[in-house]
Amino acid sequence: MGFIDPHIHMVSRTTEDYEKMAIAGCLAVSEPAFWAGYDRRTPEGFYDYFRHLTEFEPRRGKQFGIRHYSWLGLNPKEAEDLEFSEEVIALLPEFLGRSNVLGIGEIGLNKISRNELRVFQLQVELAIEYQQLIMVHTPHLEDKLKGTRWILDVLRESNAPPERTLIDHVEEHTAPMVLDRGFWAGITLYPFSKCSIPRAVDLVESHGSDRLMVNSGGDWGQSDPLSVPRFMLEMRLRGHDPKAIEGPTLSHAIQFFAQSRKFSMD
Amino acid sequence: MKRLSASELIQKDFIENRSRLIDLAAFLDRIDRASHVSLESDFRMGSLQKAIVELIQGGSDRVERIQNLLSDQSILLLESAEKNQGAFGAVQNGCC
């Protein structure tokens, strides 16, 4: 059975990871722009990063038959300087037409400051203006609940279309408010700071899998690029049939991504 | 396929969760051995102790109750996040 990893930072992974993912059945990945582990000092640093996501990573994935899609934006950790943020956002339109770009992401909130919120609003407005899909990062740990509430407020005030917006890193206390408002929701399978695989299956069993998809969130931290197939195994061991497993691991991602004319599984 | 029964789920996951429980007990013992200060003096440990109480309360919404207990329930925006980028896993002002 094949799968899509809708949120993985392949820039931080080895080529061997691409190979292991392909062996495990990975058909496509989507990679949102994120924090590099340090703050970039210039907008040109982002320009080079966006080139990397739209030129180099698709070639690496192709070696193993994995389609590589990307999302471009300014992550909230680097959004405190408004002037700098506006310069980075001004770079985005040049890249949005590139063949593997599905939309704006991952944008959102981290510590939920005034400037983070403003930069998030600006990027949501840009996504709407350029008819892009949106991928939203929700904050970590104790900040997730508060941040998710603010994010939903901004999306509502901006008239962002819920069916074209994926809100990621949901957990038990935030998934219902995201799904109830008609948004897509991502569950990140991360060893400590997000959602474990058994809990992710619990979420699917409790809420159903409509508009839910799971991802590895794989990056330079402790994370596992094979966590989506591990989730599939856990579902199988818990008695779910192949069709039920396919929803959150493949077909829902296809359904969501296919709203961009650039996405294809052919 | 048939979903697992309660006894099948216990059979599948009991040992793993027994191990997690003992790891948690060992963590608390380790902190006790390392300090004469009460566990509650650190906001994270105080929250953890409240979460453990919540854990044994029963009900089928333990995870959501504990997630809420460990979450910032305020609505105020930070004036600046410049020197405040990390997360701790519990709320420092002792809310909840």
HADDOCK unambig.tbl for C-alpha pairs under 7 A between the chains (distance, minus, plus):
assign (segid A and resid 80 and name CA) (segid B and resid 81 and name CA) 6.60 0.50 0.50
assign (segid A and resid 80 and name CA) (segid B and resid 82 and name CA) 6.31 0.50 0.50
assign (segid A and resid 111 and name CA) (segid B and resid 81 and name CA) 6.09 0.50 0.50
assign (segid A and resid 111 and name CA) (segid B and resid 85 and name CA) 6.31 0.50 0.50
assign (segid A and resid 112 and name CA) (segid B and resid 77 and name CA) 5.76 0.50 0.50
assign (segid A and resid 112 and name CA) (segid B and resid 78 and name CA) 6.10 0.50 0.50
assign (segid A and resid 113 and name CA) (segid B and resid 77 and name CA) 5.08 0.50 0.50
assign (segid A and resid 113 and name CA) (segid B and resid 78 and name CA) 4.16 0.50 0.50
assign (segid A and resid 113 and name CA) (segid B and resid 79 and name CA) 5.70 0.50 0.50
assign (segid A and resid 113 and name CA) (segid B and resid 80 and name CA) 5.44 0.50 0.50
assign (segid A and resid 113 and name CA) (segid B and resid 81 and name CA) 5.74 0.50 0.50
assign (segid A and resid 114 and name CA) (segid B and resid 77 and name CA) 5.92 0.50 0.50
assign (segid A and resid 114 and name CA) (segid B and resid 78 and name CA) 6.21 0.50 0.50
assign (segid A and resid 114 and name CA) (segid B and resid 79 and name CA) 5.86 0.50 0.50
assign (segid A and resid 114 and name CA) (segid B and resid 80 and name CA) 6.77 0.50 0.50
assign (segid A and resid 140 and name CA) (segid B and resid 87 and name CA) 6.44 0.50 0.50
assign (segid A and resid 141 and name CA) (segid B and resid 87 and name CA) 6.39 0.50 0.50
assign (segid A and resid 141 and name CA) (segid B and resid 89 and name CA) 5.02 0.50 0.50
assign (segid A and resid 142 and name CA) (segid B and resid 70 and name CA) 5.77 0.50 0.50
assign (segid A and resid 142 and name CA) (segid B and resid 71 and name CA) 4.08 0.50 0.50
assign (segid A and resid 142 and name CA) (segid B and resid 72 and name CA) 5.45 0.50 0.50
assign (segid A and resid 142 and name CA) (segid B and resid 87 and name CA) 6.83 0.50 0.50
assign (segid A and resid 142 and name CA) (segid B and resid 89 and name CA) 5.19 0.50 0.50
assign (segid A and resid 142 and name CA) (segid B and resid 90 and name CA) 5.41 0.50 0.50
assign (segid A and resid 142 and name CA) (segid B and resid 91 and name CA) 6.28 0.50 0.50
assign (segid A and resid 143 and name CA) (segid B and resid 71 and name CA) 6.30 0.50 0.50
assign (segid A and resid 143 and name CA) (segid B and resid 72 and name CA) 5.87 0.50 0.50
assign (segid A and resid 145 and name CA) (segid B and resid 71 and name CA) 6.31 0.50 0.50
assign (segid A and resid 145 and name CA) (segid B and resid 72 and name CA) 6.95 0.50 0.50
assign (segid A and resid 146 and name CA) (segid B and resid 72 and name CA) 6.25 0.50 0.50
assign (segid A and resid 146 and name CA) (segid B and resid 73 and name CA) 6.28 0.50 0.50
assign (segid A and resid 146 and name CA) (segid B and resid 74 and name CA) 6.80 0.50 0.50
assign (segid A and resid 146 and name CA) (segid B and resid 75 and name CA) 6.38 0.50 0.50
assign (segid A and resid 172 and name CA) (segid B and resid 63 and name CA) 6.93 0.50 0.50
assign (segid A and resid 172 and name CA) (segid B and resid 64 and name CA) 5.62 0.50 0.50
assign (segid A and resid 173 and name CA) (segid B and resid 64 and name CA) 5.24 0.50 0.50
assign (segid A and resid 173 and name CA) (segid B and resid 67 and name CA) 6.29 0.50 0.50
assign (segid A and resid 173 and name CA) (segid B and resid 68 and name CA) 6.75 0.50 0.50
assign (segid A and resid 238 and name CA) (segid B and resid 3 and name CA) 5.86 0.50 0.50
assign (segid A and resid 238 and name CA) (segid B and resid 4 and name CA) 5.57 0.50 0.50
assign (segid A and resid 239 and name CA) (segid B and resid 1 and name CA) 5.43 0.50 0.50
assign (segid A and resid 239 and name CA) (segid B and resid 2 and name CA) 5.25 0.50 0.50
assign (segid A and resid 239 and name CA) (segid B and resid 3 and name CA) 4.25 0.50 0.50
assign (segid A and resid 239 and name CA) (segid B and resid 4 and name CA) 5.92 0.50 0.50
assign (segid A and resid 240 and name CA) (segid B and resid 1 and name CA) 6.01 0.50 0.50
assign (segid A and resid 240 and name CA) (segid B and resid 3 and name CA) 6.29 0.50 0.50
assign (segid A and resid 241 and name CA) (segid B and resid 1 and name CA) 5.50 0.50 0.50
